[in-house]
Amino acid sequence: MIIVTGAAGFIGSCLVKKLNSENFNAIVAVDKFNDEAKNKNLAGTQLKEKVDRDEFMMWLDKNYESVEFIFHIGARTDTAEFDMELLHRLNTDYTKEVWKRCVNYQIPLVYASSAATYGLGEQGYEDNESTIDTLKPLNPYGLSKQEFDVWALSQKDKPFYWAGLKFFNVYGPNEYHKGRMASVVLHAFHQISATDKMKLFRSHHPEFKDGEQMRDFIYVKDVIEVCYFLIHHRKNSGIYNLGSGKARTFLDLTRSVFKAMDKKEHIEFIDTPEDIRDKYQYFTEANMKKLKGIGYDKPFHTLEEGVEDYVKNYLTKNQSYY
């Protein structure tokens, strides 16, 4: 059996469908399953069992002998969440419990970290494990992920194979339930559909013009291809960046959406809300040498390719699911 936590969520549900497409059907899906919008992400999937998040540790203690691999994707992912107790419980401490069982039961583990751990990028965006403890996340969500990365690296006892993946700005199908935390691509599609224009945050940084703030946008299909690769690789444990490796501007992204929708460009700028200005990342770009160095050689979608596929094959088709 392969376990996917956060299975009804964005990346988790896409991973389940990828595994099904490769004839992995003995999948245990772990989530809360109390959100009807999220549950639609799993429609049509082949699952062996659904397990409530709060019951998973007890389930694993009873069934570990049948478990081949764990993808721990589930987390509280709201970057505007300021309840540190909640984030510690659902992100840091929960992942520690998964880790300890993977050590005890000798189960390989891949878990979701985040590029939010890099903060303003003062230390760059290199997945160098010797400097990870110097990173300064900008928000409590990033801090909860950072604390686990540092804890994992400090452990004497580790799963025989493990990998932490620092997801950068992921976009693509099955994020429809995420509301304001959904990607800019999805927001742009809806805004352009409703108003024929798109509003972007104005730059409040002298080195960046309006709309030229840059992020590493990665298509979810590339994320799950890396996850699938790691099922079979099972060596070179450690923490890895997972982005496209190429920073692009919000203007690039928005223009790609207009083009994919066959609409004339109309972009306006609004002030970035004051309460998030000091936490706003103006540039992120994953250094991908480490992942490529262990043998991952599939090309990533360009921003234009990913946006075109997402818009034309999913969003314009009444939000079809991956």
N, C-alpha and C positions, 0 to 999 in steps of 0.2 A: 504494500500500500504506500502511496505517496500522500503526504499531508500538505494541504495548502491552508494557512491561516489567512484571515481577511479574504476568504474565498468569494464572498459576494461583492467585494469592493472592485475598484477600477482595475488595478494591475492583477490582483488575485484571480478575478474571473477570467480575464484574458489568458492568464497562465493555465487555468483549468481547461479552457477550450483548446489551447495549444497542446496540452498533454493528451487530451482526448483525440486530437487529430493525429497524434503519433501512437495511438492505440494503448495509451495508459488510461485505463478506465476504473481501476481500483483506487479511486481518489477519495480521501476523507476531507470534506470541506468544513472548516472551522470558522465561525463568525457568530454574530448575535442573531441574525436572521429575523430581525424585528422591523426591518425597513423594506416595505414592499417595492419601492423604487430600486433598491439595491438587489433584492432577490430576483428581479427580472434579468439581471446579468447572468444568472445561472440557468436560465430557461434553455432546455434542450441538451444540457450537459449530462454526461454519464458519471454518476457518483456512487461510491459504495455506501457512503454514510454522511450525514450531516451531524456535526457536534457543536453544541453551544460553547462559545468562548469560555464561559465561566466553569464549564464542566470538562474542559479539554485535558487539564493536567491529570485528573482522576482517570479519564479515558485512556490517556497515554500510558499511565502506570499499569493498566490492565492489558493493553494491547501492543506494547512496544515490540514484542517479538515479531510481529507481522509488518512493522513499519520499515520501509526501505530508505525513505528520504523525507526531510521536512523543509518546506519553504515557509518561513515565518514572515509573511508580508503584512499581516494585520497590525494596525497601530491607530492611535488617535493622531490624525494627520493635519488637524486644523492649525495653521501657523499663527492664527490670532488667538489661540487658546492660552489663557494665562493662569489656569488652575494647575499649579505645579504638582499638587498631590495627585490629581487625576492623571497627568502625563507621566509621573513617576510610576504610578500603579499600572497603567495600561501599556506604556512603552518600555521604560527601563526595567522595572521589577518583573513584569510578565515575561520579558525576553530572557531575563536571567533564569527564570524557572524553566523555560524551554531549553536553554543552553545546558543547564545542569542535568536535565534528563537525557539530552543528546550525548553528554559525556558518560553518564552512567549506563545508558543502553546502547552506546556505540552506534548512534544514528547520525549520518551526515546532515549538516544544517546550512542553509542559505537564509540569511535574514536581511531585512530592509533597513539600511541606514539612510542618510539623506545628505544632499549637498547643502542643506541648511546649516550643517555643522561648520561650514567654512566661513560663515559670517560675512564680513566685508571683503574677505579674500586677502587679508593682510599677509597671510603666510602662503599665498598662492592657492592653486587648486590641484595639488599633486597628492596622490594617495600614498604618501610616505608614512609608514606606521611609526617611525621614530619621532615624528613631529606632530602626530595627531593630538597629543595632549596639550599642545599649545594653541589649538584653534579656539576661536571666540564666537560662538553662535550669537545671532542677534535676537532670537526669540526663545521662549520656553520649549517649544516643540524641538527646535534644533538642539537645545541643551539636553533634552531627554535622550535624543539619539547619540549625541556626543558622549554623554556619561556612560552609555552602554558600550560604545566602541572602546573607550578608554578602559572600562572594566574588563571587557573581553580580552584585550591585549595583555592585561596584567595577570590573567589567570594561569596558574600552573597547569591545571587540568583543562584540556580543550577537547572538543569532539575530534575524532580522527580525521574528519574533513569538515571545514567550515569556511564560509565566505560571507562578509558583510558588504552589501552593495550600496554605494552612495548614489541614490537616484538624483538626477538633476531635474530639469523641468519637463516632466512627462506629459504627453498629450495623446489623445486618441479615443476610439470607441470604448463604451462602458463607463465613461466618467459622468454620465448624464445626471446621476443622483447627487453630485458633489456640490451643487449650488454655487456659492461665491468662491469656493475652493477649486472649482473646475478650471481647466486651462484657459488661457487667453484665446486660443483658437475657438473653443466652444462659445465663449462670451462674444467674440467677434462675429461668429456666424449668426447668433441670435440677434445681436444688435444691428448688424447690417440687414438682416432679413426684415426687421421691424422698422428701421429708420433710414435705410440706404446709406448710413454713415457709421463711423467707428470713433469713439472717444478714447484717447490714450492719455496716460499721465504725462504731464509736462515735466521736464527735467529741472531739478533744483540743485544740480551739480555743475559747476562751471566747465568741467571737462567733457560734458555730454550735451549735445543738442537735443531738443525735444524729439522724443521718439527713437533716439539713438542709444537709449539704455540697452544693454546687451545681456542676453541669457543663453545658456546652452539648452536648447529645446531638443528633446529626444522623443521619437515616435514610440508608442507603447509596443508595437510589433518588434522593434529592435530590442527592447528591454526583455521581452519574453524569449527571444532567440538566445540571448545571453544566459538567461536562467536555464533554458533547455540544454545548452552547451555544458553547463556546470553539473547537471545530473550525471553526465558521462565522463566528465573530466576528473573530478574527485581527487585532485592534488593541488599543490600550491595554495594552501589555505591562506587567508588573509582578508584585508579590506581593499575593495576595488571601487574606483570611480565607475559610474555608468551614465555617461552622457554621450552626445554625438561627437564631442571633441572639437566642436566648432561653434563659437559664440556668434549669435545673429541678433540684429536689432528688432525691437518691437515693430518698427516700420516695415522691415522685411517680412515679418510674420503677417502683419495686417494686410499688406499688399498681396501676399500669397493667398489669403482668404478671399479678398475681392476678386482676384483672378480666377480662382477655382469656382467661385459663384457666378462668374461672368458678369460682374457688376463694375460700374465706374467707381474709381477711388474717391472717397470723401472722408478725410480724416481730420478730426478736431482734437485740441489738447485741453485738458483740465488739470487743475492743481492736484498734486498728490496730497491726500489727507495729512494734516499736520501730525496726527497721532502715530503715523507709520513712517514719516519721512526719515527719521534717524535710524530706522530698521530696514531701509530699502536698499536692496542690492542693485548696483548699477552695472555690474559685470560679473558673469560666471562663465567659466569654460573648463570642462573636464580635461585633465591630462589623461589620455587613454593608453599610454605606453605600457602600463603594467598589465592590463587585461590582454592587450594584443601580444604582450611578451610571453603569455602562457599558452598561446596558440589560437586565440579567437581571431578569426580572419574574415568574418563576413562583413561586407560593407554596410554602413548605416544609411538609412534614408537621408537625403538632403532635406532641409526644411520645406522646400517647394514640393518635393516628392511626397513627403509625409502629409502635408496639409492637403494636397490635391487628393490623395487617396481617402483621407478622413472626410473631407467635405463631399466629394463626389460619390463615394461608395457607402457612406454611412449617414452623414448629417442631412443630405438632401433626399435621402430615402426614408423619411419619417423616423429618423434616429434608430435605424436598424442596429442590432447589437452584434458585437464581434463574434 
